[in-house]
Every structure is written in structure tokens, then in C-alpha cells.
Amino acid sequence: MKTVIIHGQSHKGSTYHIARILADKIGGEITEFFLPRDFGEFCCGCTQCFVKDEKKCPHYEKLAPITEAIDNADVIILASPVYVYHATGAMKAFLDHYGWRWMVHRPEEKMFKKQGVCISTAAGGGMKSTNKDIADSLFYWGVAKVYKYGIGVAAIDWNKVSDKKKSSIEKATDSVARRIIKRNGKVKPSFKTKGFFLLMHFLQKKGWNEADVKYWKEKGWTEKKRPWR
């Protein structure tokens, strides 16, 4: 199995350690990227990725290694500490660059056979809203199965996280890892994902964006072909 981790920060705090613990339990090849160290550009809103081609994005080349790693992975882990009840600005800026990959535009068919994990931590709260920030993109990319794990660690340093909390983290990551391994190679999109894709299928039959319509027709998705089959 191949796992890619996108860390929403460049330091190695509690969120980093939990993401790495999970990846190690899944096993196989692990690739990591740290934001904003490995990618820190803000979307400039030029819309070129939508109306023309994603390669027209001024940050396309810098983003390409991460995109390639995501496409080659079986499991995508997106991890972010809670910043004011939401994902980090670096994570948000990163995800902004993949708007063109949402199902309403030009989703990558490989996503419909992948598993994704959202991980967030805070000293206090905000994990639910932070994980939702990340999970929204995974869903709209078409990722077949998405897991969420958030925990308030009551500390700002991993070394100060209590043994009780770390024991809970071990149990939770054991559970998620087992499910991921069990589903590897045979995961199917949820009814919700298939339903949204079907809605886009009808939309793209008479789509308004030429680049999207062309993409969907070339894939055969405006007819009976589906990316998960």
C-alpha cells in the first residue's frame, strides 16, 4: 500500500505524530509533505484551471509533485491542527488549488477507489469543524471512503500529552488502520458520492463550461461509464 500524508503545518506537533502513527500502522510506502514548506502559494483566483486547463495555474509546476503523490497513493491522509476552529491557512490554500478536481468540474477517476483520512488536534476544541474543512474536499474529489479522527490533547506539545490520551490515540489509530487495510483494493464509493456523481452526470450532458463538458464526454461519464467500475 502507498500512503501520502499532507501535513497542514511544518512543525512536528501532536497532529503530525498521530498522522504518522496511523501511516506506520497501515504500513507500506509513506510519502509526506509539509505545508507551507513544500507548498505555500495562495490561489490567485484567475479561474484558468476551471475554464481552460489546470496546467494554466501559475502554481501548477510547484504543486505537481504533491498531485502525483496523491494520484499514486492508496490512502490520503490530510492532517491539520485546529486554528480558530478551522484548518490551517496553509491547508486551506493548498485545497483551494484543487477546485477544478471537484466532481462539478473534472474529478480524477483514481479518487473513486481511494481511502482518505482527516486528522485534527487541538489543546481544546474545534476538531469537528476542522475535519469538515478537509473532508469537504475529499468528498468532492470523489474519494471512496473518508475517515475522520479528531482529539483534544489538552497540551501544546506532544511530549506533554498524557499517557491516557496517548493510549486512546493508539486504540483509535489501530481501529482506523484495520479498516483501511481490510478495504484496500476493494473500497467502493458511498451512495452519497454515487448520487452526487449522477447529478453531475446529468449536469454535464448540457454543461456550461466547455473544458468540463469535454472532459466528461472523453471519460464516457455522460453515458454509462463510471469511474468506480
FENURSUL-V621063 format. One record per backbone hydrogen bond with DSSP energy under -0.5 kcal/mol. CO is the residue of the C=O (numbers start at 1). NH is the residue of the N-H. If there is no record, write none. Layout:
co;nh
CO;NH
CO;NH
//
This chain:
co;nh
1;29
2;74
2;75
3;31
4;77
5;7
5;33
6;79
7;35
11;13
13;17
14;18
15;19
16;20
17;21
18;22
19;23
20;24
21;25
22;26
23;27
29;3
31;5
33;7
34;38
34;39
47;50
47;51
48;52
48;53
53;56
54;57
57;60
59;63
60;64
61;65
63;66
63;67
64;68
65;69
66;70
67;71
68;72
69;73
70;73
74;115
75;4
75;77
76;78
76;117
77;6
77;79
78;119
79;8
80;121
82;84
83;86
86;83
88;92
89;93
90;94
91;95
92;96
93;97
94;97
95;98
96;99
98;101
99;102
100;106
102;105
107;109
108;111
109;112
110;113
111;114
111;144
114;144
114;145
115;76
116;147
117;78
117;119
118;149
119;80
120;151
121;82
122;153
122;154
123;154
126;130
127;131
128;132
129;133
130;134
131;135
132;136
133;137
134;137
134;138
135;139
136;140
137;141
138;142
138;143
139;142
140;103
144;190
145;116
147;118
149;120
151;122
151;153
157;160
158;161
162;166
163;167
164;168
165;169
166;170
167;171
168;172
169;173
170;174
171;175
172;176
173;177
174;178
175;179
176;180
177;181
178;182
179;183
180;184
181;184
183;186
183;187
190;194
191;195
192;196
193;197
194;198
195;199
196;200
197;201
198;202
199;203
200;204
201;205
202;206
203;206
204;207
208;210
209;213
210;214
211;215
212;216
213;217
214;218
215;219
216;220
216;221
216;222
220;223
220;225
226;229
//
